[in-house]
Amino acid sequence: MLTFAHLFPDSSPVHSYNGGKKKKQRRSSKVFSPFSCSLESTTSSASSSVSLSTAIRPQLAELPSEILLLIFNNLTVSDLITACSTSLYFYHIINVHHILADKLKESTLRLYFDQESRWRCALDMKLVRHDAHRFTFKPINQDTGFRMFSSRVLRDPSLYKVTLDGQNMMSTKRSTSLKIKSMIAYWKPLDAMADFVYSVHPTPAGWAKARPGERWMLPLLFECHPRWFMHHHHHHHHGYTSTKQLTHRVMEVFS
């Protein structure tokens, strides 16, 4: 990846898109439901490590919104994503009060690009704008571009992975192909809830072409619905907070 300044226009196109009893008990202890479960330990080890009054065990759904806000403001990004995935009620509170968005401002979204497994690079983005229906990320260094090549014998470059603070959010066997033949701006839907916008340019003045068909791709923005994180967290949850861990984290807030 190479960094170069004052090569591209400052405008960025923005797209607005519209067995027995014991077995049953053990199974139920693994389920986290804000409408049915009490704030009590699901394992004996958790019981010994978390001090929680046995006199007051409110159900999460019955807690005042002020208490829920206190809890959510003390959770990490991964905890918040788990909470949103667990309950529509939690999602509503977290989204309306911009709790996840405020936490995401401190996070890094990294996009990984590849062509023919020979030319690879990554780009870091930060949250710059948000509302109830859309998060907009832009490159930390907005003058950062990289070489790719347009050729009949080469596959188009692809966006093959997206991570949030090092944890996988999107990685598919069929990566997202990116057109680079025409030197224009492109809007590329990644799925029903996320878009990637980039522009393609000729080799900058002062740089020697590495090979015929060289293009310089400049990422402009990544936009997604807040639910995009919940959807991909469900499918790529490795390393992220499980609902069982989330239960323990919530209990720790009360300890």
LINTA-V632527 format. One record per pair of residues at least 12 apart in sequence whose ideal C-beta (glycine too) atoms are under 7 Angstrom apart, sorted by sequence separation. I is the first residue (numbers start at 1). J is the second residue. D is the distance in whole Angstrom. If there is no record, write none. Layout:
{{I,J,D} {I,J,D}}
//
This chain:
{{30,42,7} {40,52,7} {110,122,5} {111,123,5} {125,137,4} {126,138,7} {176,188,7} {185,197,7} {186,198,6} {204,216,7} {29,42,5} {39,52,6} {110,123,7} {125,138,6} {203,216,6} {80,94,6} {110,124,5} {111,125,7} {125,139,5} {126,140,6} {176,190,6} {185,199,4} {125,140,7} {160,175,4} {184,199,7} {200,215,5} {201,216,5} {84,100,7} {108,124,5} {109,125,4} {123,139,6} {124,140,5} {159,175,7} {184,200,7} {40,57,6} {158,175,4} {159,176,5} {183,200,5} {200,217,6} {201,218,6} {39,57,5} {108,126,7} {158,176,6} {182,200,7} {183,201,6} {38,57,5} {39,58,7} {80,99,6} {158,177,5} {159,178,6} {183,202,6} {198,217,6} {199,218,5} {80,100,5} {158,178,6} {178,198,7} {180,200,5} {198,218,6} {38,59,6} {72,93,7} {123,144,6} {156,177,5} {157,178,5} {198,219,5} {199,220,6} {72,94,6} {105,127,5} {156,178,6} {198,220,6} {80,103,6} {104,127,5} {156,179,6} {157,180,6} {197,220,5} {69,93,7} {156,180,6} {197,221,5} {68,93,6} {121,146,5} {34,60,4} {35,61,5} {73,99,6} {77,103,5} {101,127,7} {196,222,5} {34,61,5} {72,99,5} {77,104,6} {61,89,6} {65,93,6} {69,97,6} {109,137,5} {119,147,7} {195,223,5} {101,130,4} {119,148,6} {194,223,7} {77,107,6} {150,180,5} {194,224,4} {104,135,7} {150,181,5} {193,224,6} {148,180,5} {193,225,4} {115,148,5} {101,135,7} {115,149,7} {193,227,6} {194,228,5} {180,215,5} {193,228,4} {95,132,6} {159,196,6} {180,217,6} {116,154,6} {193,231,7} {115,154,7} {116,155,6} {115,155,7} {115,157,4} {114,157,7} {113,157,6} {114,158,5} {113,158,7} {113,159,6} {114,160,5} {111,159,6} {112,160,6} {112,161,4} {111,162,6} {34,86,7} {34,87,5} {109,162,7} {110,163,5} {32,86,6} {34,89,6} {109,164,6} {34,90,6} {107,164,6} {108,165,6} {107,165,5} {157,217,7} {169,229,7} {149,211,6} {151,213,5} {170,232,5} {147,210,6} {150,213,4} {169,232,5} {149,213,5} {149,214,6} {150,215,5} {171,236,7} {149,215,7} {147,214,6} {148,215,5} {169,236,6} {168,236,4} {147,216,6} {148,217,5} {145,216,5} {146,217,6} {145,217,6} {167,239,5} {145,218,4} {167,240,6} {139,219,6} {138,221,5} {137,221,6} {136,221,6} {137,222,4} {136,223,5} {77,165,7} {135,223,7} {78,167,7} {134,223,6} {135,224,6} {134,225,6} {135,226,6} {133,225,6} {123,219,5} {125,222,6} {111,219,7} {111,222,7} {109,222,6} {1,121,4} {100,226,7} {95,226,6} {7,143,7} {3,141,6} {5,143,5} {4,143,6} {3,143,6} {3,144,5} {4,145,7} {1,144,7} {2,146,7} {1,146,5} {85,230,4} {84,230,5} {81,229,5} {85,233,6} {81,230,6} {85,234,6} {82,233,7} {81,233,5} {86,243,6} {82,240,7} {81,240,7} {82,241,5} {82,243,6} {78,240,5} {79,241,5} {78,241,5} {83,246,6} {82,246,5} {79,246,6} {79,249,6} {13,185,5} {15,187,5} {13,187,7} {75,249,6} {17,195,7} {71,250,6} {74,253,6} {15,195,6} {15,197,6} {71,253,5} {13,197,6} {12,197,7} {8,199,7} {8,201,6} {7,204,5} {50,248,7} {52,251,6} {4,204,6} {50,251,5} {42,244,6} {46,248,6} {50,252,6} {52,254,6} {52,255,6} {51,255,5} {42,247,6} {50,255,5} {13,220,7} {14,221,7} {12,220,4} {12,221,6} {8,218,6} {32,243,4} {39,250,7} {32,244,7} {39,251,6} {30,244,6} {32,246,7} {32,247,5} {39,254,7}}
//
